[in-house]
């Protein structure tokens, strides 16, 4: 295969690629209530229909199954040798427009950067893989082993769409998901999203009474903002000490206490600055009613002093491959109840049952109700496997980068379908842009990714 021809085709196709990516970004494809034909909401359904149409224009055989989409190159179902797969997702995490410099759902080009929710996670990389296959097809290549693209629709919120695929469709021999860092991810930590909650008697009013406390937009995003709203009793004389990252604003008979930090992906809390834990530390210094709310928030403060590794919860640990992280991200308190949703990524040598026992003990000790509803097991694939070596050689051929395969805290579709690994396209050793305000991908990064994916697809289907 003459990859100079492939590379030139991809370079010439970039204007069309950007147009297609802008269309995908225009969908606010955060999971929403189901509608007819749209199990994860109308915007997700729109993104899926657009992506399927983009694959169809290159001559791939497509199906839109509402929960997922399929685009086949070759007879995947009829092949006696099975088929390989590229599996990506079209849903995104929430984006608050006030936190962005640009409209998150209108792709904006500034220099080489393409800003928009999903440009890096995962619409841009998935589209790069589609164009990569199209470049091979245009050059006359016919895969010996058929290739199937699988478009997922709720990777960020539970992976039920691809679970439906697993229940109803044929399984691939293996493949990759273009959703993580370069070069190749051979290990993914286990994930547990757990909620600690409590209820209390609202009791009598006081000179300072909590109305609400909130932070976060999703379990897997370190919150950049957190706030608490208090009612001030008549004639109360209160003072609120100044503190970095904390703002207090008097609004009539209410005072709003806000904390500011830096968002990050829940798998890398060390890259962020958690606004919630700042707020909890500040509130721990104040006296307020109801007493139950004060007690609940004080306990949370004590349990989240370490907002990176969960040491105060008894969850911290490490092994030769990985370190457990715990990030307290989503707080809701109002009236007589409150809850805290945390994102834990645990070591690849551990089993979920270990943490189920630890969390149950923690909840019992503190008097909390525990919900550990979203748990996934760790993933590990041998570095010397044909798949990993085929992907790694493609990456090294294009980039010259000799980094070794990675183990990450992020959870990808590779955990859902056996034989898959995550493969690009965030640069290694740089802060993650996924899930953050002003998410972007550079044109050069996406073009390079398409060139890598073209060689990778060739290597695993020839």
Buried (B, 14 or more C-beta within 10 A) or exposed (E): BEBEBBBEBBEEBBEEBBEBBBBBBBBBBBBBEBEEEBBBBBBBBBBBBBBBBBBBEBEBBBEBBBBBBBBBBBEBEEBEEBBBBBBBBBBBBBBEEEBBEBBBBEBBBEEEBBBBBBBBBBBBBBBBBBBBBBBBBBBEBEBEBBBBBBBBBBBBBBBBBBBBBEEEBEEBBBBBBBBBBBBBBBBBBBBBBBBBBBEBEBEEEBBBBBBBBBBBBBBBBBBBBBBBBBBBBEEEEBEBEEBEBBEBEEEEEEBBBBBBBBBBBBBBBBBBBBBBBBBBBBBBEBEBBBBBBBEBBEBBBEBBEBBBBBBBBEBBBEEEBBBBBBBBBBBBBEEBBBBBBBBBBBBBBBEBEBBBEBBEEBBEEBEBEBBBEBBBBBBEBEEEBEBBBBBBBBBBBBBEEEBEBBBBBBBBBBBBBEBBBBBBBBBEEEEBBBBBBBBBBBBEBBBBBBBBBBBBBBBBBE
